[in-house]
Amino acid sequence: MADAMWLTEGAVDAAARGRVFCVDNAGAEDASSLRLRSEIVEFMKRPLVSDPSEADVVLRIGYADAGLDGGEAFRIRRAGTSAESIVIEGNTAVAALYGLYAWIRRTATGEGVPEGPEGYASAPQQAMRMIDHWDQVDGSVERGYAGESIFFGDLDSNDHTDFRDFPERPGRDPFRGDTARIEAYARLLASVGINAIALNNVNVRGRAAELMVQPLLGRVARIARVFSGFGIKLFLAINFAAPKKLGGLDTADPLDPAVRAWWSGVIDGIYNAIPDFGGFLVKADAEGEPGPMQYGRDHKDGANMLAEPMARHGGTVIWRAFVYNCRQDWRDRTTDRAKAAFENFAPLDGQFADNVILQVKFGPMDFQVREPLTPLIGTLEHTNLMVEFQITAEYLGHQIDVNYVLPQWLRVANFDTAAPAELLGQAGDARVKAIVPRLSPNPSCSGYAGVANVGMDDNWTGNKLAQANLYGFGRMCWDGEATAESILDEWLALTFPQAGAAALEAIRGIMLTSNQTYENYCAPLGVGFMVVPGLHYGVSVNGYEYDRWGTYHFADRDGVGVDRTVATGSGYTAQYRPENAAMYEGLDTTPDELLLFFHHVPYGHVLHSGKTVIQHIYDTHFAGVEAVDGYIRAWDGVRGSIGEDDWANVAERLQRQRENAVAWRDQINTYFHRMSGVDDEHGRTIYA
């Protein structure tokens, strides 16, 4: 039986116990209104009546007097002066569904429904709130740390092998067929406001290319119907070379008429099977994947070729901007991977079709422990934009180490891009969360995407506490004013409704410090990629330093860090708006936590904190281990306050986290002690 995650029986029962429901629909029934009724009767197990006067929770759909804008906004209010009678209203059934889940959340957290006719009204800040799966049709998940795919593989299999070769499964049905699991997952996503999902990995290998054509398309359609009822549109990642692989053509040139006709026919076929299909997610000309540049074309040519037939059906093309030279020469210090996205896509601003979205990783590298905002965000003025986050913990502990990532993500969302006032409208808000919809020509084609962290493990995410990142991503997409603290408090109340105050406070203390703790014992001051190559878990100081993928710390006997300044380095800082460019260009104005991302400095350089760089490295790595020791002690005190399986799951992973933290501390401190020749001023053991 799969874990209920945050939709626990206790949380749902707290709101629904003894309630009688009515769905008062002024419009036509659709998949979401049918799902709404099913949620009440089958999931919440409450009676549903047809007369609103006989119910104490009425869901009103499609009434103009609700005064709500858009198809997703909802309001929860009291009926008259009664605190017991509740009205949940929206213009659409999916809005009412969001309102129902929000009512459960607010009841479980003790927020309740405010008095007065306005009650509690809510609308999403980001139009598209998407989960990208990196699931393979062989059942494995690339960068998955919670078992096999919930969509693909054998029904009773949950192999945790980290497949490197992505084995084929010739002659075997690639679909797992666990409809109950998929329905439970769709419910969980809808409960935090997710409205789009990409089913398969952006690296489209093997039979995954066939998902968009029959017979596999028919099986995809079954999955799409489950998500559709919850207001979630299904997308497919595609292989750009599909006209050659599947269509028998000798080219995939996006300007070739035969190629364009082939894609048009495929897209028509998809919409015949899935009328509300979302569209395509495309990784092209990146890390060996095929793309338009093979034919002397650019990304605009490839994206717009797909967008034209998509537009006939209201579909969208999401084009990833993760494009860089992955065969670099480590001896060449003029090459800077951080510059690649801007160099590839900034010249194309304004040339993409209205239904094309450029999906940009939040940082210029690759979901590192600490990165600055990628300069494309805030400088693109005429291109639909989606910011990509990684929920699965590829560089953040593999869901072994506790790492609540919302503090990092919200720093990104609240970063001031310094976009000029004439672009911002009356609000004048240049923060990422505001300018994503503001600077997208078609705001409905903008938003956030997060790479999924779920698998077939009973608790979905391998580490019970990693569920908070999936929950938090959805809430961050919807509520732009939510904080890491408020989101965590919601998740705790929903997930552990029977835990006492002391236990919740202990878990809260672990979670809210966990992201900084992980950073402390990993890469210091903005340096990245000191991880084991390929696996990306565990320390390998020079694992990528002399590798084709790039060079990341440039440590030598004199200092450490990457010079990305205009004055003496790669010139990366010039890609930002002038105010931010000046901040990062200056050694004294660059924030300490990003110093080594932008500058190469001596080990004796004094930070704003008053410490030298080398002492900061020593102190933070010792502090990281000490913090994990504190987590183990705190978790011991939680035992008996939550389910034993959940407690044991986290306890086992905390022990593994300690081993990881110790390895990082000892190897990093030893490496930099040998490089710098500087002793720790506190005399602690370093294996010199």
Rosetta blueprint (number, residue, H / E / L):
1 M L
2 A L
3 D L
4 A L
5 M L
6 W L
7 L L
8 T L
9 E H
10 G H
11 A H
12 V H
13 D H
14 A H
15 A H
16 A H
17 R L
18 G L
19 R L
20 V L
21 F E
22 C E
23 V E
24 D E
25 N E
26 A L
27 G L
28 A L
29 E L
30 D L
31 A H
32 S H
33 S H
34 L H
35 R H
36 L H
37 R H
38 S H
39 E H
40 I H
41 V H
42 E H
43 F H
44 M L
45 K L
46 R L
47 P L
48 L E
49 V E
50 S L
51 D L
52 P H
53 S H
54 E H
55 A L
56 D L
57 V E
58 V E
59 L E
60 R E
61 I E
62 G L
63 Y L
64 A H
65 D H
66 A H
67 G L
68 L L
69 D L
70 G L
71 G L
72 E L
73 A L
74 F E
75 R E
76 I E
77 R E
78 R E
79 A L
80 G L
81 T L
82 S L
83 A L
84 E L
85 S L
86 I E
87 V E
88 I E
89 E E
90 G E
91 N L
92 T L
93 A H
94 V H
95 A H
96 A H
97 L H
98 Y H
99 G H
100 L H
101 Y H
102 A H
103 W H
104 I H
105 R H
106 R H
107 T H
108 A H
109 T L
110 G L
111 E L
112 G L
113 V L
114 P L
115 E L
116 G L
117 P L
118 E L
119 G L
120 Y E
121 A E
122 S E
123 A L
124 P L
125 Q L
126 Q L
127 A L
128 M E
129 R E
130 M E
131 I E
132 D E
133 H L
134 W L
135 D E
136 Q L
137 V L
138 D L
139 G L
140 S L
141 V E
142 E L
143 R L
144 G L
145 Y L
146 A L
147 G L
148 E L
149 S L
150 I L
151 F L
152 F E
153 G L
154 D L
155 L L
156 D L
157 S L
158 N L
159 D L
160 H L
161 T L
162 D L
163 F L
164 R L
165 D L
166 F L
167 P L
168 E L
169 R L
170 P L
171 G L
172 R L
173 D L
174 P L
175 F E
176 R L
177 G L
178 D L
179 T H
180 A H
181 R H
182 I H
183 E H
184 A H
185 Y H
186 A H
187 R H
188 L H
189 L H
190 A H
191 S H
192 V L
193 G L
194 I L
195 N L
196 A E
197 I E
198 A E
199 L L
200 N L
201 N L
202 V L
203 N L
204 V L
205 R L
206 G H
207 R H
208 A H
209 A H
210 E H
211 L H
212 M H
213 V L
214 Q L
215 P L
216 L H
217 L H
218 G H
219 R H
220 V H
221 A H
222 R H
223 I H
224 A H
225 R H
226 V H
227 F H
228 S H
229 G H
230 F L
231 G L
232 I L
233 K E
234 L E
235 F E
236 L E
237 A E
238 I E
239 N L
240 F L
241 A L
242 A H
243 P H
244 K H
245 K H
246 L L
247 G L
248 G L
249 L L
250 D L
251 T L
252 A L
253 D L
254 P L
255 L L
256 D L
257 P H
258 A H
259 V H
260 R H
261 A H
262 W H
263 W H
264 S H
265 G H
266 V H
267 I H
268 D H
269 G H
270 I H
271 Y H
272 N H
273 A H
274 I L
275 P L
276 D L
277 F L
278 G L
279 G E
280 F E
281 L E
282 V E
283 K L
284 A L
285 D L
286 A L
287 E L
288 G L
289 E L
290 P L
291 G L
292 P H
293 M H
294 Q H
295 Y H
296 G L
297 R L
298 D L
299 H H
300 K H
301 D H
302 G H
303 A H
304 N H
305 M H
306 L H
307 A H
308 E H
309 P H
310 M H
311 A H
312 R L
313 H L
314 G L
315 G L
316 T E
317 V E
318 I E
319 W E
320 R E
321 A L
322 F L
323 V L
324 Y L
325 N L
326 C L
327 R L
328 Q L
329 D L
330 W L
331 R L
332 D L
333 R L
334 T L
335 T L
336 D L
337 R H
338 A H
339 K H
340 A H
341 A H
342 F H
343 E H
344 N H
345 F H
346 A H
347 P H
348 L H
349 D L
350 G L
351 Q L
352 F L
353 A L
354 D L
355 N L
356 V E
357 I E
358 L E
359 Q E
360 V E
361 K E
362 F L
363 G L
364 P L
365 M L
366 D L
367 F L
368 Q L
369 V L
370 R L
371 E L
372 P L
373 L L
374 T L
375 P L
376 L L
377 I L
378 G L
379 T L
380 L L
381 E L
382 H L
383 T L
384 N L
385 L E
386 M E
387 V E
388 E E
389 F E
390 Q E
391 I L
392 T L
393 A L
394 E L
395 Y L
396 L L
397 G L
398 H L
399 Q L
400 I L
401 D L
402 V L
403 N L
404 Y L
405 V L
406 L H
407 P H
408 Q H
409 W H
410 L H
411 R H
412 V H
413 A H
414 N L
415 F L
416 D E
417 T L
418 A L
419 A L
420 P L
421 A H
422 E H
423 L H
424 L L
425 G L
426 Q L
427 A L
428 G L
429 D L
430 A L
431 R E
432 V H
433 K H
434 A H
435 I H
436 V H
437 P H
438 R H
439 L L
440 S L
441 P L
442 N L
443 P H
444 S H
445 C H
446 S L
447 G E
448 Y E
449 A E
450 G E
451 V E
452 A L
453 N L
454 V L
455 G L
456 M L
457 D L
458 D L
459 N L
460 W L
461 T L
462 G L
463 N L
464 K H
465 L H
466 A H
467 Q H
468 A H
469 N H
470 L H
471 Y H
472 G H
473 F H
474 G H
475 R H
476 M H
477 C H
478 W H
479 D L
480 G L
481 E L
482 A L
483 T L
484 A H
485 E H
486 S H
487 I H
488 L H
489 D H
490 E H
491 W H
492 L H
493 A H
494 L H
495 T H
496 F L
497 P L
498 Q L
499 A L
500 G L
501 A H
502 A H
503 A H
504 L H
505 E H
506 A H
507 I H
508 R H
509 G H
510 I H
511 M H
512 L H
513 T H
514 S H
515 N H
516 Q H
517 T H
518 Y H
519 E H
520 N H
521 Y H
522 C L
523 A L
524 P H
525 L H
526 G H
527 V L
528 G L
529 F L
530 M L
531 V E
532 V L
533 P L
534 G L
535 L L
536 H L
537 Y L
538 G L
539 V E
540 S L
541 V L
542 N L
543 G L
544 Y L
545 E L
546 Y L
547 D E
548 R L
549 W L
550 G E
551 T L
552 Y L
553 H L
554 F L
555 A L
556 D L
557 R L
558 D L
559 G E
560 V E
561 G L
562 V L
563 D L
564 R L
565 T L
566 V L
567 A L
568 T L
569 G L
570 S L
571 G L
572 Y H
573 T H
574 A H
575 Q H
576 Y L
577 R L
578 P H
579 E H
580 N H
581 A H
582 A H
583 M H
584 Y H
585 E H
586 G L
587 L L
588 D L
589 T L
590 T L
591 P L
592 D H
593 E H
594 L H
595 L H
596 L H
597 F H
598 F H
599 H L
600 H L
601 V E
602 P E
603 Y L
604 G L
605 H L
606 V E
607 L L
608 H L
609 S L
610 G L
611 K L
612 T E
613 V H
614 I H
615 Q H
616 H H
617 I H
618 Y H
619 D H
620 T H
621 H H
622 F H
623 A H
624 G H
625 V H
626 E H
627 A H
628 V H
629 D H
630 G H
631 Y H
632 I H
633 R H
634 A H
635 W H
636 D H
637 G H
638 V H
639 R E
640 G L
641 S L
642 I E
643 G L
644 E H
645 D H
646 D H
647 W H
648 A H
649 N H
650 V H
651 A H
652 E H
653 R H
654 L H
655 Q H
656 R H
657 Q H
658 R H
659 E H
660 N H
661 A H
662 V H
663 A H
664 W H
665 R H
666 D H
667 Q H
668 I H
669 N H
670 T H
671 Y H
672 F H
673 H H
674 R H
675 M H
676 S H
677 G L
678 V L
679 D L
680 D L
681 E L
682 H L
683 G L
684 R L
685 T L
686 I L
687 Y L
688 A L
